[in-house]
């Protein structure tokens, strides 16, 4: 299952149970041991003195170690805690500038040690990461130190506007990106998820070192950060290094977002964009309600994911007939996304003719909602998700991203599997009926 | 740095039947097993029909005669991921069918290995067939549908602007060479493909093509060989295999570089440079040429990133890559149309400097460490390791990853200068925003 599709479980209180401890071995001092139920793999979690949440997945025998430091600050955070409005795209801009230090570019430090470093910004968080097959501890110290401060001067900020301007221009020509944000702008009237993560050339123009400093001070404090580490590493050493580097920092606050006020209806029923593409691309969005609380949210997210897999997965209820009719090809896909204050289902396809496809898709959705999924479909889908979930543990990267999703959601490793097991055909049918009658919007890309 | 090789990380290769080699990577680290079957053939007149054949094979089998049935079987195998497709390895086309599926941590896991291999055999050797005019044919409905989808796919390749610019430059650099053709073939050839042709092509390919099988899983060579023979290998294999051309062939750049400009309704221009040198892959000069490309644009330590992006702020990405089997280097970037002349001049200047042996010690060191990291990390990724092995074996190279790494470490600036003196610009391709 996708790393974001984690499901809830009650947070265990106190020490792990004897059963868990026996399976997983003793947790290093300061850590709580958690066990992934299918593979019985051990994950440990701790809170560093500074407030950083630390997750480690020991993966004996792996050459590569992977570490990711994440702040719960993303493009949806449009204001500072004191109410100051931030320019669109500043979270992403800050991500770019965090690599600059008084001694030079942090990329150089990683490269000199043979490590590979990167960063990315999402709606809800910004992550900095490296992978290394040697000198893990030195690289981890660099990662932790980099988060401490931002070193932005006017010439550097202005030069970065040129680089980011080219990044934005690249996405301007990216059909997948344009279609997706076109859909979000059609679905949402006020919710900040409708804002492009990178902003625009105009929105980043006023960014200066001072506002970057204020934003960093507000959102890059230890209590707002999560470190996830996977590989053949010693959890106790990881925690010791986090304490050593971040121990004296101001703890700060966990960024708890308030739900955005978003009307039930959509902003526009349809958005059309002309682009240099070979044939039309059509995206349908179904505006759903998110589940309540971490557990309810994850349960609903799992349900949504199962539904879209049953309908649009390979050989799926809707995919197969549309494919046979030649209305779609392998480009047809469906998915479900949810955060604490928004959720939507999405169906995307490249098509020859827009209207026959739209008509057929809506008719198929209505028929599926009427009949509902069968027990056999649910069981097959459950198996597919179990297979995907198992693949997560093949790679240090995917394991670290899985832990991050757990941390951001505030749930335990076994919860996803529990939610998957508890999904029923009747529950899925109810959810599908809600989705099919929910406000919907289209994003259509047309060839220029 | 940990470079010592562990016994279980070393792939073992055995010929297990005429024309069939098994490469086993034994490991218990992964939660899934991975098996890739690859047929090598020439990249030429039948490239398009082979690409369509891949799509047809993935659509249905005799036992699972519809896409739904096949999809359901994959679901029953805990979401087994099936991929059948074509790729390009130097002047060869590869027809690849691979399965990634859980063989542990699921109920009745002991049967999963056999079930996955049997499904892979079914997909490879037992497609849905019929007769047309007395001749054996693959299912005509599926063939016609996949021909339409193939044309859609070929046309859709222009949507990825960076990829399109890269392929266009490559087509010019490798004019009249197989490598200049895309692995998916040509739209003009699609109409001539018939269900009968595909049945004939399929029969010939699975009977007479040399087969490479890569298996990553937790089993020893004896068990793996037995499992492959029993559950995967199909009957009716010929004893004499068809020949395949060498993977690599090299030549010098054209006498006068060609500049191609194509206008498109895009926001950002895409600029690609194709350089050539008559340097064979796997040789010491070949490894020096890889170093040249790496120091120029292999990562954040490369001259392109540091100068074109970080110093001048002209682009978001700029990179260089060496195509080992063909002795060619492609350099690519995305730039604003107003900055294209400046970016072009700067990139050519940097390429000349690095080819002249002006290598920053820190960049050379970072490149070596980057290669060491990637080589070491191969062992954590079954697919990456299989891809690496596949190319090396096709090039006739049998050294271990660590031996390759030693070659990289031995490259000197003087060696780079020597290969640089043989490197010349062949083609510049610019996808220009309309109206610029």
Interface residues (C-beta under 8 A of the other chain):
Chain A: X38 X39 X59 X61 X62 X63 X64 X105 X107 X108 X110 X111 X112 X113 X114 X115 X116 X117 X131 X132 X133 X134 X135 X159 X160 X161 X162 X163 X164 X165 X166 X167 X169 X170 X172 X173 X175 X274 X275 X276 X277 X278 X279 X313 X314 X315 X316 X320 X323 X324 X326 X329 X330 X331 X350 X352 X380 X381 X383 X384 X385 X386 X387 X388 X390 X391 X393 X394 X395 X396 X448
Chain B: X1 X2 X29 X30 X31 X32 X66 X67 X68 X69 X70 X71 X72 X74 X75 X76 X77 X78 X79 X80 X81 X100 X101 X102 X105 X106 X145 X148 X149 X152 X153 X155 X156 X158 X159 X161 X162 X264 X265 X266 X267 X268 X299 X300 X301 X309 X310 X313 X314 X315 X316 X317 X334 X335 X336 X362 X365 X366 X369 X370 X372 X373 X376 X377 X379 X380 X381 X382
